[in-house]
């Protein structure tokens, strides 16, 4: 039995049919992403602008948080914000109730990501934000979620609930519908 070739130009046993299927799948994925980004663009309105303004008014840091896939995206957002000159930090919601809430202080603004808006691990961060009047901006797909209901900006000018960017519903390209397609582009687009 021979070893598979490591030469990238070596013939592949699957042939052109497999290549065509991969290209068709990639093009379908890109088309769905474009549709999702168009839906995201159409959903941006006053609350988005107010959320960006609230983040820009932070005299401390932008604290970005989320659990699971939203947590991975939150880490990327915090890194991107920091690299573009906005003091920011990722706080893991599971660690927050075990001492990490002390990293969140007056002058900070919290940006919390959760697809469902019901992530149990965010409860200690939400409570901390309320207790110390730290503005909380939510990014969620669920308009009736606990996270969105808790995302009151405490200044009188921004005294209503904000959803930084509603994450639009769109068809999943993952066969098990588990790929966070729109959360990523909605979250990492620059403000």
C-alpha positions in Angstrom: 0.0 0.0 0.0 1.5 3.3 -1.0 1.5 6.5 1.1 -0.7 9.4 0.0 1.3 12.0 -1.8 2.2 15.3 0.0 2.7 17.0 -3.3 -0.1 19.6 -3.7 0.0 19.1 -7.5 -0.4 15.4 -7.2 -3.7 14.0 -8.7 -6.5 13.6 -6.1 -8.6 10.5 -6.2 -11.9 12.4 -5.8 -11.4 14.2 -9.1 -13.3 17.1 -10.6 -16.7 16.1 -9.2 -15.5 16.6 -5.6 -13.8 19.9 -6.6 -17.1 21.1 -8.2 -19.1 20.2 -5.1 -16.6 22.1 -2.8 -16.8 25.1 -5.1 -20.6 25.0 -5.2 -20.7 24.8 -1.4 -18.2 27.6 -0.9 -20.2 29.9 -3.3 -23.4 29.0 -1.5 -21.8 29.9 1.8 -20.6 33.2 0.5 -24.0 34.0 -0.9 -25.7 33.3 2.4 -23.1 35.4 4.2 -23.8 38.3 1.8 -27.5 38.0 2.5 -26.9 38.0 6.2 -24.7 41.1 6.0 -27.4 42.8 4.0 -29.9 42.0 6.7 -27.5 43.2 9.3 -26.9 46.5 7.4 -30.7 47.0 7.2 -31.1 46.4 10.9 -28.7 49.2 11.9 -30.5 52.1 13.3 -30.7 54.6 16.2 -30.1 52.1 19.0 -26.9 50.9 17.2 -25.6 54.5 16.9 -26.4 55.1 20.6 -24.6 51.9 21.6 -21.5 53.0 19.7 -21.7 56.4 21.3 -22.0 54.8 24.8 -18.9 52.6 24.1 -17.1 55.7 22.9 -17.9 57.6 26.0 -16.3 55.1 28.3 -13.8 56.8 30.5 -12.5 53.5 31.6 -12.4 50.4 29.4 -14.9 48.6 27.2 -15.4 45.3 28.9 -16.4 42.6 26.4 -18.0 39.4 27.6 -19.7 36.3 26.2 -19.9 32.6 26.8 -19.1 29.8 24.3 -18.9 30.9 20.7 -20.0 34.4 21.7 -17.1 34.3 24.2 -14.6 33.6 21.4 -16.1 36.4 19.4 -16.0 38.7 22.4 -12.3 38.0 22.9 -11.6 38.9 19.3 -13.6 42.1 19.7 -11.7 43.1 22.8 -8.4 42.5 21.0 -9.5 44.5 18.0 -10.7 47.4 20.1 -7.4 47.4 22.0 -5.4 47.3 18.8 -7.3 50.3 17.4 -6.8 52.4 20.5 -9.9 51.7 22.6 -8.9 50.4 26.1 -10.7 47.1 26.4 -10.6 43.8 28.2 -12.4 40.5 27.8 -13.9 39.1 31.1 -15.0 35.5 31.1 -18.5 35.3 32.5 -17.9 32.0 34.2 -14.9 33.5 36.1 -16.6 36.7 36.9 -18.5 35.4 40.0 -15.2 33.9 41.3 -13.3 37.2 41.7 -13.1 38.6 38.2 -15.9 41.1 38.7 -13.3 43.3 40.4 -11.9 44.0 36.9 -15.1 45.9 36.0 -15.1 49.4 37.5 -16.8 52.8 37.3 -16.1 54.4 34.0 -16.2 51.1 32.1 -18.9 50.1 29.7 -19.9 46.5 29.3 -20.6 44.9 25.9 -22.3 41.5 26.4 -22.7 39.1 23.6 -25.2 36.2 23.7 -27.2 34.7 20.9 -30.1 33.7 23.1 -29.7 36.6 25.6 -30.4 34.0 28.4 -26.9 32.8 29.1 -26.9 32.0 32.8 -23.2 32.7 33.3 -23.8 36.4 32.4 -26.1 36.9 35.4 -23.3 38.0 37.8 -22.0 40.5 35.3 -25.5 41.9 34.8 -26.0 42.2 38.5 -22.7 43.9 38.9 -23.5 46.4 36.2 -26.8 47.2 37.9 -25.3 47.4 41.4 -22.5 49.8 40.3 -24.5 51.7 37.6 -22.1 50.5 34.8 -23.6 50.9 31.4 -24.4 47.6 29.7 -24.8 47.2 26.0 -26.3 44.0 24.7 -25.7 42.2 21.5 -28.3 39.4 21.0 -30.7 37.9 18.5 -33.6 37.8 21.0 -35.6 41.0 21.5 -37.4 39.6 24.6 -34.3 38.3 26.4 -33.2 38.9 30.0 -29.9 40.3 28.7 -31.6 42.9 26.5 -34.0 43.8 29.3 -31.0 44.5 31.5 -29.1 46.6 29.1 -30.2 50.0 30.3 -27.7 52.8 29.7 -27.6 54.9 32.8 -27.0 58.4 31.5 -30.2 60.5 31.0 -29.4 61.1 27.4 -29.2 57.3 26.7 -31.8 56.2 29.2 -33.4 53.5 27.0 -32.5 49.9 26.4 -30.0 49.4 23.7 -29.2 46.5 21.4 -25.8 47.2 19.9 -26.6 45.3 16.8 -29.5 42.9 16.5 -28.1 39.7 15.1 -30.4 38.9 12.1 -31.8 35.4 11.6 -30.4 33.8 8.5 -30.2 30.3 7.1 -27.3 28.2 8.5 -24.7 26.8 6.2 -23.7 24.2 8.8 -25.6 20.9 8.4 -26.3 20.8 12.1 -27.2 24.5 12.3 -24.5 25.1 14.9 -22.2 27.5 13.1 -22.4 31.1 14.5 -22.7 32.6 11.0 -24.0 36.0 11.7 -22.8 36.5 15.2 -19.2 36.7 14.0 -19.6 39.3 11.2 -22.1 41.3 13.3 -19.8 41.4 16.2 -16.4 42.1 14.6 -17.5 44.8 12.2 -15.7 48.0 13.3 -17.9 50.6 15.0 
